[in-house]
Structure formats: C-alpha cells, structure tokens
Amino acid sequence: MEKAFIYSAEYFNGTSWVEVGRMNIGQILTVRKYATTGGNLSNDWEGKENSVFPRRLDAVIKQNEVRQVVGGSLPISIDAGANN
C-alpha cells in the first residue's frame, strides 16, 4: 500500500489564510504472505516495510518492486489498466 500526503503550514494574516510551507510525505506498507497455518491468519504474514518519509510517490506498480516482495522467478503479469 502506498499513500501520498501533502502537509501544509498556514497562518491567518487578519483577512485570509496564507500557506507558508508544504511537505510531501509518502507512506509505504508492504507485507508478504509466507504461510498458510490454517489457524491464526496474523501469523501467516511477514512485514517487509512500514515507513513514512518526506518523498513523492508515483503509485505505479513496477515489476522489480513486486519481485522484491514475492521473490522467485516465475513471470509477473501486471494488468494493462493497473497503472492508468
């Protein structure tokens, strides 16, 4: 999951709000299913990344990023409309 936030700082000058600063924050949360225990589903997942940093996210699904999560060497097929 990727989320992009823009935080801005504003002040009221007596008549209107004026933006004085802005920062792009990107949050990435990546998990991988590694087992099927048949019991507690929370034990079947491994956290790969949970980070929030000043950055811009493009929200585009890339094969190399998917490969980092799933591993292996089988072909990865991304739907033609996924990145529209």
C-alpha positions as CSV (number, residue, x, y, z in Angstrom):
1,M,0.0,0.0,0.0
2,E,1.3,3.5,-0.9
3,K,-0.3,6.7,0.3
4,A,0.8,10.2,-0.5
5,F,0.1,13.2,1.8
6,I,0.8,16.9,1.4
7,Y,1.2,18.7,4.8
8,S,1.0,22.4,4.7
9,A,1.5,25.1,7.3
10,E,-0.7,28.2,7.1
11,Y,-1.2,31.4,9.1
12,F,-4.1,33.8,9.2
13,N,-2.9,37.3,8.3
14,G,-6.0,39.0,9.6
15,T,-8.0,38.7,6.4
16,S,-7.1,35.3,4.8
17,W,-5.1,32.1,5.3
18,V,-1.6,32.1,3.7
19,E,0.4,29.0,3.1
20,V,3.9,29.3,4.3
21,G,5.3,25.8,3.9
22,R,4.4,22.5,2.3
23,M,5.9,19.0,2.5
24,N,5.2,15.8,0.5
25,I,5.0,12.7,2.8
26,G,4.9,9.2,1.3
27,Q,3.8,6.2,3.4
28,I,4.7,2.6,2.2
29,L,3.3,-0.5,3.9
30,T,4.5,-3.8,2.4
31,V,3.7,-7.3,3.7
32,R,4.2,-10.8,2.3
33,K,2.2,-13.9,2.9
34,Y,4.6,-16.7,3.6
35,A,2.5,-19.5,5.1
36,T,-1.0,-20.9,5.5
37,T,-1.2,-22.3,9.0
38,G,-5.0,-22.8,9.0
39,G,-5.1,-21.1,12.4
40,N,-4.4,-17.5,13.2
41,L,-4.1,-15.7,9.9
42,S,-2.0,-12.9,11.5
43,N,0.8,-15.5,11.9
44,D,0.9,-16.1,8.1
45,W,2.3,-12.6,7.2
46,E,5.7,-11.0,7.3
47,G,6.2,-7.2,7.5
48,K,8.6,-6.0,4.8
49,E,8.3,-2.3,5.1
50,N,6.3,0.3,7.1
51,S,7.8,3.7,6.6
52,V,6.8,7.3,6.3
53,F,9.4,9.8,4.9
54,P,9.4,13.1,3.1
55,R,9.1,11.9,-0.5
56,R,6.8,11.8,-3.6
57,L,5.2,8.5,-4.6
58,D,4.1,7.8,-8.1
59,A,1.6,5.0,-7.2
60,V,2.8,3.0,-10.2
61,I,3.1,-0.8,-9.9
62,K,6.6,-1.9,-11.1
63,Q,7.8,-5.4,-11.8
64,N,11.0,-5.0,-9.8
65,E,9.1,-3.9,-6.7
66,V,6.7,-6.8,-7.0
67,R,9.6,-9.2,-7.4
68,Q,11.2,-7.9,-4.2
69,V,8.0,-8.9,-2.3
70,V,7.2,-12.2,-3.9
71,G,10.7,-13.4,-4.8
72,G,11.0,-16.4,-7.2
73,S,11.5,-16.3,-10.9
74,L,8.0,-17.0,-12.4
75,P,6.7,-14.3,-14.8
76,I,4.9,-11.4,-13.2
77,S,1.9,-10.1,-15.2
78,I,0.6,-6.6,-14.4
79,D,-2.8,-5.8,-15.9
80,A,-2.6,-3.2,-18.7
81,G,-5.0,-0.9,-16.9
82,A,-3.4,-1.1,-13.5
83,N,-1.2,2.0,-13.8
84,N,-3.8,4.2,-15.5
